[in-house]
């Protein structure tokens, strides 16, 4: 009987610059030490697609009238995150690979006409990792892995509306791109024939993004926005009950506390509004926990049931509608089908959901006022599909 277990995880989280659906899906945050499983050559191509419905019901301070507008605003968007891998065994101890993933993503659009426009209109991000890595057998049952993460950030936008006079407004568009480098490392230990332990670490990546800011015809090409992708530690335990049943437990620790403030400098905002904006985030580190159970129905077909909970990094008084992270839940079902010993297809469907509240404030003329107050509901349907060839 073939032991086959591909745990595909996804959950929403946030980023210091955007409301990010951070999916531990596809090949993101894979333990590089586990490349030892490649027999000779391996090719993987796939994608994670999701439809996210993020709805806000409440009140937002109108910066023209200084009255509160109320209503319901939704961001309903479809996204596709492709991923892939090419791997080859160099010798009996070493495996080399290159992974391409999109570990962070945002596609949140409330729109420039919604009553939420003074808090957020669009929050967008495309983030691509190209990661050369290796696995080394350093002891009969112990494997070490590592690699570099070349992180390309593009189409990063954090936009909201500002007044242009006493009665009208325009959208302040802040568009940047950047490049950063990090590393990953991991260990995988086969304690015996039924118990397996793994630990992986992905370093923080500092992004110094640059771009342009646009506002009602004005352009500032000196826009800057610096932040850190969080360092993340992953612990994993797998237990084989029999040839047809196994279970997996995972824990993720993400160091979002590296981002205490979000500073956007040199925007195209006009006086009396300052061109530099500082948003207090005060993120804490976040933890996520997952459990999965896999059943090998027959040699060519297996099923996996997955559950996950993520506590999120945001503090309640500072949560915003474009960073709406709180405790979030995921439930999913995956199946893997083997056409033969070399080719397989893996499919996951899952659902993410979260309900939380917004109650942040804004300081105007040295006076603290309620800014955004209400409830946020997050629902996302996720499909992850991959094709794998092994030799």
LINTAMO-V678127 format. One record per residue. RES is the residue in one letter. SS is DSSP state (a for helix, b for strand, c for the rest). NEAR is the number of other C-alpha atoms within 10 Angstrom. D_CENTER is the distance of its C-alpha to the mean C-alpha in whole Angstrom. Layout:
res = (RES/RES)
ss = (SS/SS)
near = (NEAR/NEAR)
d_center = (D_CENTER/D_CENTER)
This chain:
res = (X/X/X/X/X/X/X/X/X/X/X/X/X/X/X/X/X/X/X/X/X/X/X/X/X/X/X/X/X/X/X/X/X/X/X/X/X/X/X/X/X/X/X/X/X/X/X/X/X/X/X/X/X/X/X/X/X/X/X/X/X/X/X/X/X/X/X/X/X/X/X/X/X/X/X/X/X/X/X/X/X/X/X/X/X/X/X/X/X/X/X/X/X/X/X/X/X/X/X/X/X/X/X/X/X/X/X/X/X/X/X/X/X/X/X/X/X/X/X/X/X/X/X/X/X/X/X/X/X/X/X/X/X/X/X/X/X/X/X/X/X/X/X/X/X/X/X/X/X/X/X/X/X/X/X/X/X/X/X/X/X/X/X/X/X/X/X/X/X/X/X/X/X/X/X/X/X/X/X/X/X/X/X/X/X/X/X/X/X/X/X/X/X/X/X/X/X/X/X/X/X/X/X/X/X/X/X/X/X/X/X/X/X/X/X/X/X/X/X/X/X/X/X/X/X/X/X/X/X/X/X/X/X/X/X/X/X/X/X/X/X/X/X/X/X/X/X/X/X/X/X/X/X/X/X/X/X/X/X/X/X/X/X/X/X/X/X/X/X/X/X/X/X/X/X/X/X/X/X/X/X/X/X/X/X/X/X/X/X/X/X/X/X/X/X/X/X/X/X/X/X/X/X/X/X/X/X/X/X/X/X/X/X/X/X/X/X/X/X/X/X/X/X/X/X/X/X/X/X/X/X/X/X/X/X/X/X/X/X/X/X/X/X/X/X/X/X/X/X/X/X/X/X/X/X/X/X/X/X/X/X/X/X/X/X/X/X/X/X/X/X/X/X/X/X/X/X/X/X/X/X/X/X/X/X/X/X/X/X/X/X)
ss = (c/c/c/c/c/c/c/c/c/c/c/c/c/c/b/c/c/b/c/c/c/c/c/c/c/c/c/c/c/c/c/a/a/a/a/a/a/c/c/c/b/b/b/b/b/b/b/b/b/b/b/b/b/b/b/b/b/b/b/b/b/c/c/c/c/c/c/b/b/b/b/b/b/b/b/b/b/b/b/b/b/b/b/b/b/b/b/b/b/c/c/c/c/b/b/b/b/b/b/b/b/c/c/c/b/b/b/b/b/c/c/c/c/c/c/c/c/c/c/c/c/b/b/b/b/b/b/b/b/b/b/b/b/b/b/b/b/b/b/c/c/b/b/b/b/b/b/b/b/b/b/b/b/b/b/b/b/b/b/b/b/b/b/c/c/c/c/c/b/b/b/b/b/b/b/b/b/b/b/b/b/b/b/b/b/b/b/b/b/b/c/c/c/c/b/b/b/b/b/b/b/b/c/c/b/b/b/b/b/b/b/b/b/b/b/c/c/b/b/b/b/b/b/b/b/b/b/b/b/c/c/b/b/b/b/b/b/b/b/b/c/c/c/c/b/b/b/b/b/b/b/b/b/b/c/a/a/a/c/c/b/b/b/b/b/c/c/c/c/c/c/c/c/c/c/c/b/b/b/b/c/c/c/c/c/b/b/b/b/b/b/b/b/b/b/b/b/b/c/c/b/b/b/b/b/b/b/b/b/b/c/c/c/c/c/a/a/a/c/b/c/c/b/c/c/c/c/b/b/b/b/b/b/b/b/b/b/b/c/c/c/c/b/b/b/b/b/b/b/b/b/b/b/b/b/b/b/b/b/b/b/b/b/b/c/c/b/b/b/b/b/b/b/b/b/b/b/b/b/b/b/b/b/b/b/b/b/b/b/b/c)
near = (9/14/15/20/22/15/21/25/25/29/25/29/27/23/24/25/25/23/26/25/22/18/22/19/25/28/23/20/19/19/25/28/27/21/25/23/11/19/14/15/17/20/17/20/18/21/20/22/17/21/16/23/17/24/18/24/18/20/22/23/23/20/20/15/12/9/11/16/15/18/13/15/19/20/17/16/16/14/14/15/21/19/24/19/19/16/22/21/20/12/10/11/14/19/26/22/21/16/21/21/24/26/23/25/27/25/21/29/19/25/18/18/12/16/22/28/24/25/21/24/26/24/26/21/24/19/20/22/23/19/22/20/22/25/28/22/18/12/10/9/12/16/23/25/25/22/22/19/23/18/23/17/22/18/17/25/25/22/25/21/21/22/20/16/9/9/9/11/18/19/23/23/23/28/25/22/21/20/18/18/17/18/18/23/22/23/22/25/19/15/11/9/8/13/14/17/17/21/20/24/23/24/18/20/19/18/19/16/20/20/21/19/25/20/20/16/7/12/15/16/15/13/22/22/22/18/20/19/24/22/20/20/20/21/18/18/17/20/17/16/11/11/13/17/18/21/18/19/18/18/19/20/18/24/21/25/19/19/22/15/17/17/17/20/19/20/26/25/24/14/8/6/11/12/16/14/15/10/13/13/21/17/22/17/19/20/19/20/17/22/20/22/19/24/20/22/11/12/14/16/18/23/23/22/19/24/20/21/20/23/17/22/27/25/14/15/12/17/23/24/25/25/22/28/29/23/19/21/22/23/20/21/19/23/21/22/18/17/11/10/11/12/16/18/17/20/19/23/18/22/20/21/19/19/17/17/22/22/18/18/18/13/10/9/5/7/8/10/12/14/20/26/21/18/18/23/16/21/20/22/17/24/21/23/22/19/17/17/16/16/12)
d_center = (35/32/29/26/23/19/17/14/11/8/8/6/6/7/8/11/12/10/9/5/5/1/5/7/9/12/12/9/10/14/17/19/22/22/23/26/26/27/30/31/29/25/24/21/19/17/14/12/13/12/14/13/16/16/19/21/24/26/28/27/29/31/32/35/37/35/35/32/31/30/29/26/23/20/17/17/16/15/12/13/11/14/14/17/19/23/24/28/30/32/34/35/33/30/27/26/22/20/17/15/11/8/5/4/6/8/11/13/17/20/22/25/28/26/27/24/24/25/22/19/20/17/14/12/10/11/9/11/12/16/17/20/21/24/25/28/31/32/34/35/32/30/27/25/23/21/20/19/15/16/13/14/13/15/15/14/16/16/20/22/26/29/32/35/38/39/38/36/32/30/26/25/23/21/19/18/17/17/17/16/17/16/17/17/19/20/23/24/27/29/32/34/34/32/29/26/24/21/20/17/16/14/15/14/14/16/15/19/18/21/22/24/25/27/29/32/33/33/30/29/28/28/24/22/19/18/15/13/10/10/13/12/14/15/18/19/23/24/28/30/32/34/34/32/30/27/25/21/20/17/16/12/13/11/13/12/16/16/15/18/19/18/21/21/25/27/26/29/30/33/36/36/32/31/29/27/24/23/21/21/18/19/16/16/15/13/14/12/15/16/19/20/24/25/28/30/32/34/33/32/29/27/25/22/21/18/17/14/14/12/14/11/13/15/18/20/23/20/17/17/17/14/12/13/12/14/15/13/14/14/17/17/20/20/23/24/27/29/32/33/33/31/29/26/24/21/20/17/17/15/15/13/15/15/18/19/21/21/24/23/26/27/30/33/36/36/35/32/32/29/27/24/25/24/22/19/18/15/15/13/15/13/15/14/17/19/22/23/27/28/32)
